[in-house]
Amino acid sequence: MVRLLLWAAFAAIVPFVTAASAAGAAERIQVLHGTGTPQLVVGPPQTERMTVLVRGVSRGAGLAYPAGGSFLGHAVAALPLPRDLRPDEPIVVRIEPADIGPAHLIAADDTLYHAVAAARFSGLVLGILLVVVLVQIGAFLATREPSIPWYVALIGGLAAIVLARDAVLPVAPGASAVLVLDVFCAVAATGFVTVYLRLWTQARPLFWTLVGACGASVAIGLAGAALPELRPHSETLRVPLFFLFGAVLLGVTLVRARSYPAGWILFGGTSLLVASTAYRALRAHIGTPFLDHWAFELGATLDALIFASAILVRVRYAFFERRSMERRLREATYEANHDSLTGALNRRGLFSRAQALRGTLFSIDLDGFKQVNDRFGHAAGDLVLVDVVRELRRAVDELDIVARIGGDEFVVITAQADPREVAELARHFTTVIEAIALSGTDRLPAGVGASVGYAQLDGVPFDRALRLADAQAYDAKAAHRLATG
């Protein structure tokens, strides 16, 4: 049944192949047959996409598939065939573009299978690194996070090492070229950790410790790449250099993370870096090295993802830190402009709004307030002041202003402008203040009340209006004293 379906699919493809060939289509479709031995389908150089249909299952390779390669240049247009494929079973191969040549079969063995698998894994790593870099570039454009450019340089160095090891970059082969890239990665990692952990601004001794370790690694690494007598031992130098630098990096990150919470996830990445370096140092003593072919690619990918997560954590930490600073600034501004006892505006807060105020300004001065403090204590006097502000707020609209500008001096600013309404409101202020009762008494002591003066703010400077209202309140206070004897 499967064979019939496969041939039906092939029969449906043939007319399309004929028409496409006649029209000079951009893809080539061919049918191959296996020999009954393990084989691989290999596409021609510069294959953008190769699709192989065997037993109704389609698989792809080439530049268009992340698992098969990356448009950075690392592409594997080779796919292994089932080992039990019979000679009479068709292999439908589609090549894009068509003019680069046909696919062909080659005999496969375990070495070739491992090489293809390792190359495809390297392509997957490059694809992941590229996506992570693009995401971080977008994050930098949105947040201007200063550690991201260093991170992008670090990931670029890791990708360059993968490409150099696979002979894709036009660099001289050998360990010296990779060692130079290691030095570049060490410098990028130092810059990333310095900016990420705020070492230069908040932990200068840790910064110099990290720079010292990086400087030693860079000096020895460059000497190993440049001096003829050391060049044969470059690969031997790489492991201890990276382990030394990684160990110092791990210690610096651990110390800093204890006072900077965003550093803990970075500590996880540096731990992985040191662990992978230790593995490379020990693998020569392991009978069957674990992940020997893919250790660097796997470690680089995990480090890139952890460091990317660390950047997100730092951005989130900075966001909440900024919100906390804004909240503290708002609280400090509020405290600077408001009376701590009553919550009303103080003199500074009132004058900061003076230019935008319109309507009528009322100056209110308590009469006989000293006897409240003398007879009942300052705590009772404080309660009276709080009650005064509460009653004044009840007497005006929500958007009107109530301020305490002195010990027992208050200012109210309302939008009222009609003379009769203003005079009535001034009398109302006096009435509600005189009706305030102390705890355990019916009302304030005899002679305790309020003197009120007012002035229009429209067309009058604020300080002049305040002086006019104060003068009226003073006259009212003098009249009150005469009336009470």
C-alpha positions as CSV (number, residue, x, y, z in Angstrom):
1,M,0.0,0.0,0.0
2,V,2.8,2.4,0.9
3,R,4.5,1.6,-2.4
4,L,1.4,2.4,-4.3
5,L,1.0,5.7,-2.6
6,L,4.6,6.5,-3.2
7,W,4.3,5.8,-6.9
8,A,1.1,7.7,-7.1
9,A,2.9,10.7,-5.6
10,F,5.7,10.2,-8.1
11,A,3.2,10.0,-11.0
12,A,1.7,13.3,-9.8
13,I,5.2,14.9,-9.7
14,V,6.3,13.8,-13.2
15,P,3.9,16.2,-15.2
16,F,5.1,19.0,-13.0
17,V,8.7,18.1,-13.6
18,T,8.2,18.1,-17.4
19,A,6.4,21.4,-17.4
20,A,9.0,23.0,-15.1
21,S,11.9,21.8,-17.2
22,A,10.3,23.2,-20.3
23,A,9.8,26.5,-18.7
24,G,13.2,26.7,-17.1
25,A,11.9,26.3,-13.6
26,A,14.1,27.1,-10.5
27,E,14.2,23.6,-9.2
28,R,15.4,20.2,-10.4
29,I,13.6,17.0,-9.6
30,Q,15.2,13.6,-10.2
31,V,14.6,10.0,-9.2
32,L,17.5,7.9,-7.9
33,H,17.7,4.3,-6.7
34,G,19.7,2.8,-3.9
35,T,22.0,-0.1,-4.2
36,G,21.0,-1.9,-1.0
37,T,24.0,-0.6,1.0
38,P,24.2,2.4,3.3
39,Q,24.3,5.5,1.2
40,L,23.9,9.3,1.5
41,V,22.2,11.7,-1.0
42,V,24.6,14.6,-1.6
43,G,23.6,17.8,-3.2
44,P,25.8,19.9,-5.4
45,P,27.7,22.9,-4.0
46,Q,25.6,26.1,-3.2
47,T,22.4,24.1,-2.7
48,E,19.8,26.4,-1.2
49,R,17.4,23.5,-0.5
50,M,17.5,19.8,-1.1
51,T,14.4,17.7,-0.3
52,V,14.5,13.9,-0.4
53,L,11.3,11.8,-0.4
54,V,11.8,8.2,0.6
55,R,9.0,5.8,1.6
56,G,6.6,8.7,1.8
57,V,8.8,10.6,4.3
58,S,10.3,14.0,3.3
59,R,13.5,15.3,4.7
60,G,15.4,18.5,3.9
61,A,18.9,20.0,4.0
62,G,20.6,23.1,2.8
63,L,20.5,26.8,3.5
64,A,16.8,26.9,4.0
65,Y,16.8,24.5,6.9
66,P,18.2,25.6,10.3
67,A,19.0,21.9,11.0
68,G,20.9,21.7,7.8
69,G,22.8,24.9,7.8
70,S,22.9,28.6,8.2
71,F,23.0,31.4,5.6
72,L,26.3,32.4,7.3
73,G,27.8,29.9,4.9
74,H,27.7,26.7,7.0
75,A,25.5,24.4,4.9
76,V,25.2,20.6,4.7
77,A,23.4,19.4,1.6
78,A,23.7,15.7,2.5
79,L,21.1,13.3,4.0
80,P,21.6,9.7,5.0
81,L,19.2,7.1,3.5
82,P,17.6,4.2,5.4
83,R,20.1,1.4,5.8
84,D,17.5,-1.2,4.8
85,L,16.6,0.6,1.5
86,R,16.0,-1.9,-1.3
87,P,17.5,-1.3,-4.8
88,D,14.1,-1.1,-6.4
89,E,12.7,1.7,-4.1
90,P,12.7,5.2,-5.6
91,I,14.4,8.2,-4.1
92,V,12.8,11.4,-5.2
93,V,15.2,14.4,-4.9
94,R,14.4,18.1,-5.5
95,I,17.2,20.6,-5.8
96,E,16.9,24.3,-5.6
97,P,18.1,26.1,-7.7
98,A,18.1,23.8,-10.7
99,D,21.1,25.2,-12.5
100,I,23.7,24.2,-9.9
101,G,23.7,20.6,-10.8
102,P,22.1,17.2,-9.8
103,A,22.3,15.3,-6.6
104,H,24.2,11.9,-6.4
105,L,24.6,9.0,-4.1
106,I,27.8,8.1,-2.2
107,A,28.6,5.1,-0.1
108,A,28.2,5.9,3.6
109,D,30.0,4.6,6.7
110,D,29.9,5.5,10.3
111,T,32.5,8.2,9.9
112,L,30.4,10.0,7.2
113,Y,27.3,9.6,9.3
114,H,29.0,11.2,12.3
115,A,30.5,14.0,10.1
116,V,27.1,14.9,8.6
117,A,25.4,14.8,12.0
118,A,28.1,17.0,13.5
119,A,27.9,19.5,10.6
120,R,24.2,19.7,10.9
121,F,24.5,20.2,14.6
122,S,26.9,23.1,14.0
123,G,24.4,24.6,11.6
124,L,21.7,24.3,14.2
125,V,24.1,26.1,16.8
126,L,24.8,28.9,14.3
127,G,21.1,29.3,13.7
128,I,20.3,29.5,17.4
129,L,23.2,32.0,17.9
130,L,21.9,34.1,15.1
131,V,18.4,34.2,16.4
132,V,19.6,35.1,19.9
133,V,21.8,37.9,18.5
134,L,18.9,39.4,16.4
135,V,16.6,39.3,19.5
136,Q,19.3,41.0,21.6
137,I,19.8,43.7,18.9
138,G,16.1,44.4,19.0
139,A,16.2,44.5,22.8
140,F,19.0,47.0,22.6
141,L,17.1,49.3,20.2
142,A,14.1,49.1,22.7
143,T,15.9,49.4,26.0
144,R,19.4,50.8,25.3
145,E,20.8,48.2,27.7
146,P,24.5,48.9,27.7
147,S,25.6,45.2,28.2
148,I,24.0,44.0,25.0
149,P,26.7,45.2,22.5
150,W,29.3,43.3,24.5
151,Y,27.1,40.3,24.5
152,V,26.6,40.5,20.8
153,A,30.4,40.7,20.3
154,L,30.8,37.6,22.5
155,I,28.3,35.6,20.6
156,G,29.8,36.8,17.3
157,G,33.2,35.4,18.5
158,L,31.7,32.1,19.5
159,A,30.0,31.8,16.0
160,A,33.3,32.7,14.4
161,I,35.0,29.9,16.3
162,V,32.4,27.4,15.0
163,L,32.9,28.7,11.4
164,A,36.7,28.6,11.7
165,R,36.7,25.0,13.0
166,D,34.5,24.0,10.1
167,A,36.9,25.8,7.6
168,V,34.2,28.2,6.5
169,L,35.9,31.5,7.5
170,P,38.8,32.5,5.2
171,V,41.4,32.2,8.0
172,A,44.5,30.2,8.3
173,P,43.7,26.7,9.6
174,G,45.1,25.6,12.9
175,A,44.9,26.2,16.6
176,S,46.5,29.7,16.4
177,A,43.5,31.2,14.6
178,V,41.1,29.7,17.1
179,L,43.3,31.0,19.9
180,V,43.0,34.5,18.6
181,L,39.3,34.2,18.5
182,D,39.4,32.9,22.1
183,V,41.2,36.1,23.0
184,F,38.5,38.2,21.3
185,C,35.8,36.3,23.2
186,A,37.7,36.8,26.5
187,V,37.8,40.6,26.0
188,A,34.1,40.6,25.0
189,A,33.2,38.5,28.1
190,T,35.2,40.9,30.3
191,G,33.3,43.9,28.9
192,F,30.0,42.2,29.2
193,V,30.5,41.1,32.8
194,T,31.9,44.6,33.7
195,V,28.9,46.4,32.3
196,Y,26.4,43.8,33.4
197,L,27.5,43.7,37.1
198,R,28.3,47.4,37.2
199,L,31.8,46.6,38.3
200,W,33.4,49.9,37.2
201,T,30.8,52.1,39.0
202,Q,30.0,50.0,42.0
203,A,32.7,47.3,42.6
204,R,36.0,48.7,41.3
205,P,38.3,46.1,43.1
206,L,36.4,43.3,41.3
207,F,36.8,45.1,38.0
208,W,40.6,45.3,38.3
209,T,40.7,41.6,39.4
210,L,38.8,40.6,36.3
211,V,40.8,42.8,34.0
212,G,44.0,41.4,35.4
213,A,42.9,37.8,34.7
214,C,41.8,38.8,31.2
215,G,45.0,40.7,30.5
216,A,47.1,37.7,31.5
217,S,45.1,35.4,29.4
218,V,45.2,37.7,26.4
219,A,49.0,38.3,26.7
220,I,49.8,34.5,26.9
221,G,47.2,33.7,24.2
222,L,48.6,36.3,21.8
223,A,52.2,35.1,22.5
224,G,51.1,31.6,21.8
225,A,49.6,32.6,18.5
226,A,52.5,34.9,17.4
227,L,55.8,33.3,18.7
228,P,57.0,30.4,16.5
229,E,58.4,28.4,19.5
230,L,54.9,28.5,21.2
231,R,52.7,28.2,18.2
232,P,52.8,24.3,18.1
233,H,51.6,24.3,21.6
234,S,48.7,26.8,21.1
235,E,46.0,24.1,21.5
236,T,47.6,23.0,24.8
237,L,47.6,26.6,26.0
238,R,43.9,27.2,25.3
239,V,42.6,25.0,28.0
240,P,44.5,26.3,31.0
241,L,44.1,29.9,29.8
242,F,40.3,29.5,29.6
243,F,40.2,27.7,32.9
244,L,42.2,30.4,34.6
245,F,40.1,33.2,33.2
246,G,36.8,31.3,33.8
247,A,37.7,30.6,37.4
248,V,38.4,34.3,38.1
249,L,35.3,35.2,36.3
250,L,33.3,32.8,38.4
251,G,34.7,34.2,41.6
252,V,34.0,37.8,40.6
253,T,30.5,36.9,39.6
254,L,29.8,35.1,42.9
255,V,31.1,37.9,45.0
256,R,29.1,40.5,43.1
257,A,25.9,38.5,43.0
258,R,25.8,38.5,46.8
259,S,25.0,42.3,46.7
260,Y,23.5,42.5,43.2
261,P,20.7,40.0,42.7
262,A,20.7,40.2,38.9
263,G,24.1,38.6,38.9
264,W,22.9,35.1,40.1
265,I,21.7,34.0,36.7
266,L,25.0,35.2,35.2
267,F,26.7,33.1,37.8
268,G,25.0,30.0,36.3
269,G,26.4,30.8,32.9
270,T,29.9,31.3,34.2
271,S,29.6,28.0,36.2
272,L,28.8,26.3,32.9
273,L,31.7,27.9,31.2
274,V,34.1,26.7,33.9
275,A,32.6,23.2,33.8
276,S,32.9,22.9,30.1
277,T,36.6,24.1,30.3
278,A,37.2,21.5,33.0
279,Y,35.7,18.8,30.8
280,R,38.1,19.7,28.0
281,A,41.0,19.4,30.4
282,L,39.8,16.0,31.6
283,R,38.5,14.4,28.4
284,A,42.0,13.1,27.4
285,H,41.8,10.9,30.5
286,I,38.3,9.6,29.8
287,G,38.0,6.3,28.0
288,T,35.0,7.3,25.7
289,P,34.7,11.1,25.9
290,F,31.1,12.2,26.3
291,L,29.9,14.5,23.5
292,D,33.5,15.0,22.4
293,H,32.5,16.2,18.9
294,W,29.8,18.6,20.1
295,A,31.1,19.8,23.4
296,F,32.0,23.3,22.3
297,E,28.9,23.8,20.2
298,L,26.6,22.6,23.0
299,G,28.4,24.7,25.7
300,A,28.5,27.8,23.5
301,T,24.7,27.5,22.8
302,L,23.8,27.0,26.5
303,D,26.1,29.9,27.5
304,A,24.5,32.2,24.9
305,L,21.0,31.3,26.1
306,I,21.9,31.7,29.8
307,F,23.6,35.0,29.2
308,A,20.6,36.2,27.1
309,S,18.3,35.3,30.0
310,A,20.7,37.2,32.3
311,I,20.3,40.3,30.2
312,L,16.5,40.0,30.4
313,V,16.8,39.6,34.2
314,R,19.0,42.7,34.3
315,V,16.6,44.7,32.2
316,R,13.7,43.7,34.5
317,Y,15.8,44.5,37.6
318,A,16.7,47.9,36.1
319,F,13.0,48.5,35.3
320,F,11.9,47.8,38.9
321,E,14.9,49.7,40.3
322,R,13.9,52.7,38.2
323,R,10.3,52.4,39.3
324,S,11.5,52.2,42.9
325,M,13.6,55.3,42.4
326,E,10.7,57.1,40.9
327,R,8.5,56.1,43.8
328,R,11.0,57.4,46.3
329,L,11.3,60.6,44.4
330,R,7.5,61.0,44.4
331,E,7.5,60.4,48.1
332,A,10.3,62.8,48.7
333,T,8.6,65.4,46.6
334,Y,5.3,64.9,48.4
335,E,7.0,65.2,51.8
336,A,8.8,68.4,50.7
337,N,5.5,70.0,49.6
338,H,3.1,68.8,52.3
339,D,2.7,69.3,56.0
340,S,3.6,66.2,57.8
341,L,1.0,66.6,60.5
342,T,-2.2,67.5,58.6
343,G,-1.3,66.3,55.0
344,A,-2.2,69.7,53.6
345,L,0.1,71.7,51.3
346,N,2.9,73.5,53.1
347,R,4.2,77.0,52.2
348,R,6.6,75.6,49.7
349,G,4.0,73.4,48.0
350,L,1.6,76.3,47.9
351,F,4.0,78.7,46.3
352,S,5.2,76.1,43.8
353,R,1.6,76.2,42.4
354,A,1.1,79.9,42.7
355,Q,1.5,80.9,39.1
356,A,-1.3,78.6,38.0
357,L,-3.8,79.4,40.7
358,R,-7.0,81.3,40.0
359,G,-10.2,82.2,41.9
360,T,-10.3,83.5,45.5
361,L,-7.6,83.1,48.2
362,F,-8.7,82.8,51.8
363,S,-6.3,83.5,54.7
364,I,-7.4,81.8,57.9
365,D,-5.7,82.4,61.3
366,L,-6.9,80.6,64.4
367,D,-7.8,82.8,67.4
368,G,-6.9,81.8,70.9
369,F,-5.2,78.7,69.8
370,K,-2.4,79.1,72.4
371,Q,-4.8,78.4,75.3
372,V,-5.6,75.0,73.7
373,N,-2.0,74.0,74.0
374,D,-1.7,75.5,77.5
375,R,-4.8,73.8,78.9
376,F,-4.9,70.5,77.1
377,G,-1.3,70.0,75.8
378,H,0.3,70.0,72.4
379,A,-1.1,66.6,71.5
380,A,-4.6,68.0,71.8
381,G,-3.5,71.1,69.8
382,D,-2.2,68.9,67.0
383,L,-5.6,67.1,66.9
384,V,-7.3,70.5,66.5
385,L,-5.0,71.4,63.6
386,V,-5.8,68.1,61.9
387,D,-9.6,68.7,62.5
388,V,-9.3,72.2,61.0
389,V,-7.8,70.9,57.8
390,R,-10.4,68.1,57.6
391,E,-13.3,70.6,58.1
392,L,-11.8,73.0,55.5
393,R,-11.6,70.2,53.0
394,R,-15.2,69.3,53.6
395,A,-16.3,72.9,53.0
396,V,-14.7,73.2,49.5
397,D,-14.6,71.2,46.4
398,E,-12.2,68.3,45.9
399,L,-10.1,70.2,43.4
400,D,-9.8,73.3,45.7
401,I,-6.5,73.8,47.6
402,V,-6.1,73.7,51.4
403,A,-2.6,74.6,52.8
404,R,-1.1,75.1,56.2
405,I,1.6,77.8,55.9
406,G,2.4,78.3,59.6
407,G,1.7,77.1,63.1
408,D,-2.0,78.0,63.1
409,E,-2.2,79.8,59.7
410,F,-4.1,78.3,56.8
411,V,-4.8,79.2,53.2
412,V,-7.7,78.0,51.1
413,I,-8.0,78.7,47.4
414,T,-11.3,78.1,45.6
415,A,-12.7,78.8,42.2
416,Q,-15.5,80.9,43.8
417,A,-15.5,84.5,42.4
418,D,-19.0,85.9,43.2
419,P,-18.6,88.4,46.1
420,R,-21.7,87.1,48.0
421,E,-20.7,83.5,47.7
422,V,-17.1,84.3,48.8
423,A,-18.3,86.2,51.9
424,E,-20.7,83.4,52.8
425,L,-17.9,80.8,52.4
426,A,-15.7,82.9,54.7
427,R,-18.4,82.9,57.4
428,H,-18.8,79.1,56.9
429,F,-15.1,78.6,57.5
430,T,-15.4,80.4,60.8
431,T,-18.5,78.4,61.8
432,V,-17.1,75.0,61.1
433,I,-13.8,75.7,62.9
434,E,-15.6,77.1,66.0
435,A,-17.7,73.9,66.1
436,I,-14.7,71.6,66.4
437,A,-14.8,69.6,69.7
438,L,-11.9,68.3,71.7
439,S,-12.0,64.8,73.0
440,G,-14.1,64.7,76.2
441,T,-15.5,68.2,75.6
442,D,-18.4,69.7,73.6
443,R,-16.4,72.3,71.8
444,L,-13.3,74.4,71.9
445,P,-12.7,76.7,74.9
446,A,-14.3,80.1,74.8
447,G,-12.5,82.6,72.7
448,V,-11.1,80.0,70.4
449,G,-12.2,80.6,66.8
450,A,-10.9,81.8,63.4
451,S,-10.3,85.0,61.6
452,V,-10.7,84.9,57.8
453,G,-9.7,87.3,55.1
454,Y,-9.8,86.9,51.4
455,A,-8.7,88.4,48.1
456,Q,-9.2,87.8,44.4
457,L,-6.3,86.1,42.5
458,D,-7.5,87.0,39.0
459,G,-5.2,89.8,37.7
460,V,-3.4,90.1,41.0
461,P,0.1,88.6,41.8
462,F,-0.1,85.8,44.2
463,D,2.0,87.3,46.9
464,R,0.0,90.5,46.8
465,A,-3.2,88.6,47.1
466,L,-1.9,86.8,50.1
467,R,-0.9,90.0,51.8
468,L,-4.3,91.5,51.2
469,A,-6.0,88.4,52.6
470,D,-3.6,88.4,55.6
471,A,-4.4,92.0,56.3
472,Q,-8.2,91.3,56.3
473,A,-7.6,88.3,58.6
474,Y,-5.6,90.5,60.9
475,D,-8.3,93.1,61.0
476,A,-10.9,90.4,61.8
477,K,-8.6,89.0,64.5
478,A,-8.4,92.5,66.1
479,A,-12.1,92.9,66.0
480,H,-12.5,89.4,67.5
481,R,-10.2,90.4,70.4
482,L,-12.2,93.6,71.1
483,A,-15.5,91.6,71.0
484,T,-14.2,89.0,73.5
485,G,-12.6,91.5,75.8
